[in-house]
Amino acid sequence: MFRAAAPGQLRRAASLLRFQSTLVIAEHANDSLVPITLNTITAAKHLGGEVSCLVAGTKCDKVAQDLCKVAGVAKVLVAQHDAYKGLLPEELTPLILATQKQFNYTHICAGASAFGKNLLPRIAAKLDVAPISDIIAIKSPDTFVRTIYAGNALCTVKCDEKVKVFSVRGTSFEAAATSGGSASSEKASSTSPVGMSEWLDQKLTKSDRPELTGAKVVVSGGRGLKSGENFKLLYDLADQLHAAVGASRAAVDAGFVPNDMQVGQTGKIVAPELYIAVGISGAIQHLAGMKDSKTIVAINKDPEAPIFQVADYGIVADLFKVVPEMTELLKKK
């Protein structure tokens, strides 16, 4: 039985949306935005009300200018100081708290990346509120959806905190348009450096392949590859597909590949157009990190492997024969 909402209820709902204000904490590399920030902005727009972005760092003027052009952003707050180099959460926390005190936002959010997962719990603790992690949908300004049990169930969370602090799963929201916006820009409230930690250096592995979480095609390997040397089979295939290369936790734990290649509940969440799982049995933790992929292809010699339950296409065969054949066929195109 459907019951029409009373006019008073509709007015209260409209008022609630009108008075929302959200602060998106931008993740960036000084000269460019990290893509998950654009997905987070889209999530923030679902809340209604005004969306502001905070950019902290050194020499991050270009990022601030780019954010001003993003559709749906009303204001960009910029804080530049050597203390914000490397986006250390110990230094960012006082800045965000001061910004919150000044503007009294109803929501504070960031992407559910290593950056966001490290920072937001600190913010929530200082505000004495409970954070909501890794949301995949927003039902209303105080109601969010997230996955539980390794992605096998959905949990709807109603949050009554005075400030809602949450992280956003990037693969669940479209990226905001990078043009069409005309946000104003101003300096954020200044805070004194904490000085308890110092950013020294960062060494990144250079690769011609796309970044794992943003790739349109991902080729992942599991324990079935038997060694790190055999991952070369996947690298060769990935090069033909212009794909990123990932791995299951079993492959990472076995020492085949480094941790930053892990896809799964405790690794990176991906949702590419095409996901090729090679020698991966399909443990529930791995499925939680890739089952939103548009098309899934599984290659495994075990026909009973759980990965075939979520695969759109399955190849029951020896990966050491099939993968080189696929690579050679692609080379001939």
C-alpha positions as CSV (number, residue, x, y, z in Angstrom):
1,M,0.0,0.0,0.0
2,F,1.5,3.4,-1.0
3,R,1.0,6.4,1.2
4,A,1.4,9.9,-0.1
5,A,3.8,12.1,1.8
6,A,2.2,15.0,3.6
7,P,3.1,18.5,2.4
8,G,4.9,19.2,5.6
9,Q,7.1,16.1,5.1
10,L,8.0,17.2,1.6
11,R,8.9,20.7,2.8
12,R,11.1,19.3,5.5
13,A,12.9,17.0,2.9
14,A,13.4,19.9,0.6
15,S,14.7,22.0,3.4
16,L,17.1,19.3,4.4
17,L,18.6,19.1,0.9
18,R,18.8,22.9,0.7
19,F,20.9,23.3,3.8
20,Q,23.4,20.5,3.1
21,S,27.1,21.6,2.5
22,T,29.8,19.1,1.7
23,L,33.6,19.4,1.9
24,V,35.5,17.1,-0.5
25,I,39.1,16.6,0.4
26,A,41.0,16.5,-2.9
27,E,43.6,13.9,-3.4
28,H,46.3,15.0,-5.9
29,A,49.9,14.9,-7.0
30,N,50.4,18.7,-7.0
31,D,50.2,19.0,-10.7
32,S,47.2,16.7,-11.3
33,L,44.1,15.3,-9.6
34,V,43.9,11.7,-8.6
35,P,40.9,10.5,-10.5
36,I,39.0,9.2,-7.5
37,T,38.5,12.8,-6.4
38,L,36.2,13.3,-9.4
39,N,34.1,10.3,-8.4
40,T,33.9,11.7,-4.8
41,I,32.6,15.0,-6.1
42,T,29.8,13.2,-8.0
43,A,28.9,11.4,-4.7
44,A,28.9,14.7,-2.9
45,K,26.5,16.2,-5.5
46,H,24.0,13.5,-4.7
47,L,23.6,15.0,-1.2
48,G,22.3,18.3,-2.5
49,G,23.4,21.6,-1.3
50,E,26.8,23.3,-1.9
51,V,29.9,21.3,-2.7
52,S,33.3,22.7,-1.7
53,C,36.8,21.2,-2.3
54,L,39.9,21.6,-0.2
55,V,43.2,21.5,-1.9
56,A,46.3,21.3,0.4
57,G,49.8,20.9,-0.7
58,T,52.8,22.7,-2.3
59,K,52.6,24.4,-5.7
60,C,49.1,23.0,-6.2
61,D,47.7,26.1,-8.1
62,K,47.1,24.0,-11.2
63,V,45.0,21.4,-9.3
64,A,43.0,24.2,-7.7
65,Q,42.3,25.8,-11.2
66,D,41.3,22.4,-12.6
67,L,38.8,21.9,-9.7
68,C,37.3,25.3,-10.3
69,K,36.3,24.0,-13.7
70,V,34.6,20.8,-12.4
71,A,30.9,20.8,-12.8
72,G,29.0,21.0,-9.5
73,V,31.8,22.5,-7.4
74,A,30.8,25.9,-5.9
75,K,34.0,26.8,-4.0
76,V,37.7,25.7,-3.9
77,L,39.7,26.3,-0.8
78,V,43.5,26.3,-1.2
79,A,46.1,25.8,1.5
80,Q,49.7,25.8,0.5
81,H,52.5,25.1,2.9
82,D,55.6,22.9,3.1
83,A,54.0,21.0,5.9
84,Y,51.4,19.7,3.5
85,K,54.0,18.1,1.2
86,G,53.1,14.5,0.8
87,L,49.6,15.1,2.2
88,L,50.5,13.7,5.6
89,P,47.3,13.1,7.6
90,E,49.0,14.4,10.8
91,E,49.3,17.8,9.1
92,L,46.1,17.8,7.2
93,T,43.9,17.0,10.2
94,P,44.2,20.4,12.0
95,L,43.7,22.2,8.7
96,I,40.4,20.3,8.0
97,L,39.2,20.8,11.5
98,A,39.8,24.6,11.2
99,T,38.0,24.6,7.9
100,Q,35.1,22.7,9.4
101,K,34.9,25.2,12.3
102,Q,34.8,28.1,9.9
103,F,32.2,26.8,7.4
104,N,30.3,24.3,9.5
105,Y,29.9,21.6,6.8
106,T,27.3,18.9,7.2
107,H,29.4,16.4,5.4
108,I,33.1,15.7,4.9
109,C,34.3,13.1,2.4
110,A,37.2,11.7,0.4
111,G,37.9,8.8,-1.9
112,A,38.2,5.4,-0.3
113,S,41.9,5.2,-1.3
114,A,44.9,4.7,1.0
115,F,44.8,8.5,1.4
116,G,41.2,8.7,2.4
117,K,41.3,5.6,4.6
118,N,44.3,7.1,6.5
119,L,42.9,10.6,6.9
120,L,39.1,10.4,7.5
121,P,39.2,8.2,10.7
122,R,41.4,10.8,12.3
123,I,39.0,13.6,11.3
124,A,36.0,11.6,12.6
125,A,37.8,10.9,15.9
126,K,38.6,14.6,16.4
127,L,35.0,15.5,15.7
128,D,33.8,12.7,18.0
129,V,31.7,11.1,15.2
130,A,31.6,7.6,13.7
131,P,32.9,7.5,10.1
132,I,31.2,5.5,7.3
133,S,33.7,3.8,5.0
134,D,33.6,2.8,1.4
135,I,30.0,3.8,0.5
136,I,28.6,2.7,-2.9
137,A,25.4,4.7,-2.9
138,I,23.6,7.6,-1.2
139,K,19.9,7.3,-0.5
140,S,19.5,10.6,1.4
141,P,21.8,13.1,3.2
142,D,21.8,10.9,6.3
143,T,21.4,7.4,4.7
144,F,24.3,5.6,2.9
145,V,24.8,2.1,1.4
146,R,28.0,0.1,1.8
147,T,29.0,-3.5,1.2
148,I,29.6,-6.0,4.0
149,Y,30.7,-9.7,4.2
150,A,33.2,-9.2,1.4
151,G,30.7,-7.7,-0.9
152,N,28.0,-10.4,-0.5
153,A,25.5,-8.2,1.3
154,L,24.5,-4.5,1.3
155,C,24.2,-2.5,4.4
156,T,22.1,0.6,4.6
157,V,23.5,3.0,7.3
158,K,21.4,5.8,8.8
159,C,23.8,8.3,10.3
160,D,22.6,10.8,13.0
161,E,26.0,12.4,13.6
162,K,26.1,16.2,13.5
163,V,28.8,15.9,10.8
164,K,28.8,12.9,8.4
165,V,32.3,11.8,7.6
166,F,32.5,9.1,4.9
167,S,34.8,7.7,2.2
168,V,33.6,6.9,-1.3
169,R,34.2,3.9,-3.4
170,G,35.3,5.4,-6.7
171,T,34.1,2.6,-8.9
172,S,30.5,3.2,-7.7
173,F,30.1,6.7,-9.0
174,E,30.8,8.3,-12.4
175,A,33.6,10.9,-12.6
176,A,32.4,14.5,-12.5
177,A,32.7,16.4,-15.7
178,T,36.0,18.4,-15.8
179,S,34.5,21.3,-17.6
180,G,31.4,23.5,-17.3
181,G,32.1,24.6,-13.7
182,S,32.9,28.1,-12.5
183,A,33.8,27.8,-8.8
184,S,35.3,30.6,-6.8
185,S,38.7,30.1,-5.2
186,E,40.0,31.4,-1.8
187,K,42.6,30.7,0.7
188,A,41.8,28.2,3.4
189,S,42.2,28.9,7.1
190,S,45.9,28.8,8.1
191,T,47.0,26.4,10.8
192,S,50.4,25.9,12.5
193,P,52.4,22.9,11.4
194,V,52.2,20.0,13.8
195,G,55.8,19.0,13.2
196,M,55.5,15.4,14.6
197,S,56.2,13.8,11.2
198,E,58.0,14.9,8.1
199,W,57.7,13.9,4.4
200,L,61.1,12.8,3.1
201,D,60.7,11.2,-0.3
202,Q,58.6,9.1,-2.5
203,K,59.9,6.5,-5.0
204,L,57.4,5.4,-7.6
205,T,57.8,2.5,-10.0
206,K,57.6,3.9,-13.5
207,S,55.4,1.9,-15.9
208,D,54.0,2.5,-19.4
209,R,50.9,0.5,-18.4
210,P,47.8,2.3,-17.0
211,E,47.3,2.7,-13.3
212,L,45.4,-0.3,-11.9
213,T,42.3,1.4,-10.4
214,G,41.7,3.6,-13.5
215,A,42.5,1.1,-16.3
216,K,39.8,0.1,-18.8
217,V,41.3,-3.4,-19.1
218,V,42.9,-5.4,-16.2
219,V,44.7,-8.7,-16.5
220,S,45.2,-10.4,-13.1
221,G,47.1,-13.5,-12.1
222,G,46.8,-15.8,-9.2
223,R,48.7,-18.6,-7.5
224,G,48.1,-20.8,-10.6
225,L,51.0,-18.9,-12.3
226,K,53.3,-20.7,-9.8
227,S,56.1,-18.1,-9.8
228,G,56.8,-14.4,-10.2
229,E,58.8,-15.1,-13.4
230,N,55.6,-16.6,-15.0
231,F,53.9,-13.2,-14.6
232,K,55.8,-12.2,-17.7
233,L,53.0,-14.1,-19.6
234,L,50.5,-11.6,-18.2
235,Y,52.7,-8.6,-18.9
236,D,53.0,-9.6,-22.5
237,L,49.3,-10.1,-22.8
238,A,48.6,-6.8,-21.0
239,D,50.9,-4.9,-23.4
240,Q,48.8,-6.1,-26.4
241,L,45.6,-5.0,-24.6
242,H,47.0,-1.7,-23.2
243,A,46.0,-3.2,-19.8
244,A,47.0,-2.9,-16.2
245,V,48.3,-6.0,-14.4
246,G,46.9,-7.1,-11.0
247,A,47.1,-10.1,-8.8
248,S,45.2,-12.1,-6.2
249,R,46.2,-12.0,-2.5
250,A,47.5,-15.5,-2.8
251,A,50.0,-14.4,-5.5
252,V,51.1,-11.5,-3.4
253,D,51.5,-13.5,-0.2
254,A,53.5,-16.1,-2.2
255,G,55.9,-13.3,-3.1
256,F,55.2,-13.4,-6.9
257,V,54.4,-9.7,-7.2
258,P,54.4,-6.6,-4.9
259,N,51.5,-5.6,-2.6
260,D,50.5,-2.6,-4.8
261,M,49.2,-5.1,-7.5
262,Q,46.8,-6.8,-5.2
263,V,43.1,-6.7,-6.2
264,G,40.5,-7.6,-3.6
265,Q,38.9,-6.7,-0.3
266,T,42.2,-5.8,1.3
267,G,43.8,-4.6,-1.9
268,K,42.5,-2.3,-4.7
269,I,38.9,-2.2,-5.9
270,V,38.6,-2.2,-9.7
271,A,35.7,-2.1,-12.2
272,P,37.2,-2.0,-15.7
273,E,35.4,-2.6,-18.9
274,L,37.3,-6.0,-19.2
275,Y,38.8,-8.1,-16.4
276,I,40.8,-11.2,-17.3
277,A,41.4,-13.5,-14.3
278,V,44.3,-15.9,-15.0
279,G,45.0,-18.8,-12.6
280,I,42.7,-17.3,-10.0
281,S,40.4,-19.6,-8.1
282,G,38.1,-16.8,-7.0
283,A,38.2,-16.5,-3.2
284,I,35.5,-14.3,-1.8
285,Q,38.0,-11.6,-0.8
286,H,39.2,-11.3,-4.4
287,L,35.7,-11.3,-5.9
288,A,34.9,-8.3,-3.6
289,G,37.5,-6.3,-5.4
290,M,36.6,-7.0,-9.1
291,K,33.0,-8.3,-9.4
292,D,31.7,-4.9,-10.6
293,S,33.8,-5.2,-13.8
294,K,31.7,-4.9,-16.9
295,T,33.0,-8.1,-18.5
296,I,34.9,-10.9,-16.7
297,V,36.9,-13.5,-18.5
298,A,38.3,-16.4,-16.4
299,I,41.0,-18.8,-17.3
300,N,41.5,-21.8,-15.0
301,K,42.1,-25.5,-15.5
302,D,39.7,-26.3,-12.6
303,P,36.1,-26.3,-13.9
304,E,34.8,-26.0,-10.3
305,A,36.8,-22.8,-9.5
306,P,34.5,-20.2,-7.9
307,I,35.7,-17.6,-10.3
308,F,33.5,-19.1,-13.0
309,Q,30.4,-18.3,-11.0
310,V,30.9,-14.6,-11.7
311,A,32.6,-14.8,-15.1
312,D,30.8,-13.8,-18.3
313,Y,33.2,-16.0,-20.3
314,G,35.2,-19.0,-18.9
315,I,38.1,-20.9,-20.4
316,V,38.8,-24.3,-18.8
317,A,42.4,-24.9,-19.9
318,D,46.0,-24.7,-19.1
319,L,46.9,-21.0,-18.7
320,F,50.5,-21.7,-19.8
321,K,49.1,-22.7,-23.2
322,V,46.1,-20.4,-23.6
323,V,47.7,-17.1,-22.5
324,P,50.6,-17.3,-25.1
325,E,48.2,-18.2,-27.8
326,M,46.0,-15.2,-27.0
327,T,49.0,-12.9,-27.0
328,E,50.2,-14.2,-30.4
329,L,46.7,-13.8,-31.9
330,L,46.6,-10.2,-30.7
331,K,50.0,-9.5,-32.2
332,K,48.7,-10.6,-35.6
333,K,45.9,-8.0,-35.5
